[in-house]
Amino acid sequence: MEREGGKGSRVKVKGIMSSVSSMPVAPPGKTYPLSMLDHAMRLHHIRAVFYYRSDPAEPSCPVERERLKDSLTETLSFYVPMTGRLRLQENGNWEVKCTDAGVRVVETSVGCTLEEWLRTVTPEEEKEVTYWLEMPEDPSIWSPYYIQINEFEGGGIAIGLSCTHMHADPTCATLFVKSWSDVHRGGAITHPPFFHPPGLRGRPTPNTDTKSAKHYEAKSKAEARSPSTNIKMSTATFRFSEETVKKLLAEIHPHCTEATPFDALAALFWVCASRAKGLAASKTRSLSVGFDIRKLLHAPLPHGFYGNALHFSNVVMDGSEMEEKGFGRAAGILRRHLSGLDEEEYWSAIDWMESQKDADGKFAAPFRMYGPELTVLNMEHALAYEAMFDKGVKPVLVSYRIGNVDGEGLVMVLPSPEEGIGKTVTVTLPTHEIKKLVEDEEILPLKSHLLVVDKY
């Protein structure tokens, strides 16, 4: 298996294996169909890295690694679709053939301490602690999940998880790692997986006459009209302390007293990214907002709902107004937009996607959900820092990336390892725009309050 890291990489592969469930799949021949929302994410994949410092009271890293592999096999017995392989049904839709093929596990050593890695790692280098291989033409021997266990000099470990977005959204992927940590500590899984693909499917009486349905339709047509596959993308990460977030909220309070930390940060990077793109004042600013709807439904889905439960909605702002009024006004517009969404918007988007099936029931070809317009993803709710493999030992940092982001870019608002309302923001834009963004007139004054800014 070819590594992304080349000569001189600090990450050295020690071994590659398959980890299978501690219990065989039953009954034999069991299958698991992927939902319409799962199919929609076909072009994307997810990478997540959970960093942990070593505990001097614990056994040495090799023993810890073996314990992790043992608890992983036990956890996989609760997540049967993870160990299977994708195949096409007769109508052309994807399903999982539930087998005991297992997930791929990569073991590595990293030639530096954890502290040095976190201080010096670039977003490109961080890919080396999460293995990923795009789905081949024949996926019968391809693992949809890869887990990488990375050991640092002097102790410390990073658990990298990567998977196809068809199998899981970021919430689902995060909860798997949390479930693994629950099992590792010998406890019960707090949010057990809930397997029910029909939980989010079109209704018998569909409604596609909503703003959300029209947004999905526009996205499906935009990529075919103006692809941007030759643009190099880069990523920068910002960690905002609680003090900084409160400062931003106080600044926008005159424009929107109900603004949340997400509103403030999403609006800030919407404005700064627009400036980095050099958009003319006459050009309307468009933002696609993605968020989890598991708990926003009248009959909410369990936290552990397996698969995809993201909704994308479009908000626009006049370019001249954005330049004149700034991110305070943008935050107010964003808050009013999100407050005005109701459950009908969520279901209508699902209805529209269901309506694109052909006569045989085959789902339409996927399009980039993260694009082509600038997209901001709200992951404030992610329970990343509750994934504790040892009691009370939280990750020092959890990092996420979405694969195959194209178009104008992606902003992810994430939880922070610190207590309170501090946040982490990861921004992926065309490379020349990232360089402008980190030097933006509204970002620069915050740098003394930022906890970390990644190199790009």
Buried (B, 14 or more C-beta within 10 A) or exposed (E): EEBBBEEEBBBEBEEBEEBBBBEEBEEEEBEBBBBBBBBBBBBBBBBBBBBBBBBEEBEEBEEBBEBBBBBBBBBBBBBBBBBBBBEEEEEEBBBBBBBBBBBBBBBBBBBBBBEBBBEEBEBBBBBBBBBBBEBEEEBEEBBBBBBBBBBBBEBBBBBBBBBBBBBBBBBBBBBBBBBBBBBBBEEEBBBBBBEEBEBBBBEEEBBBEBBBBBBBBBBBEBBEEEBBEEBEBBBBBBBBBBEBBBBBBEBBBEBBEEBBBBBBBBBBBBBBBBBBBEBEEEBEBBBBBBBBBBEBBEEEBBBBBBBBBBBBBBBEBBBEBBBEBBBBBBBBBBBEBBEEBEEEBBBBBBBBBBEBBEEEEBBBEBBBBBBBBBBBBBBBBBBBBBBBBBEEBBBBBBBBBBBBBBBBBBBBBBBBBBEEBBBBBBBBBBEEBBBBBBEBEBBEEBEEEBBEBBBB
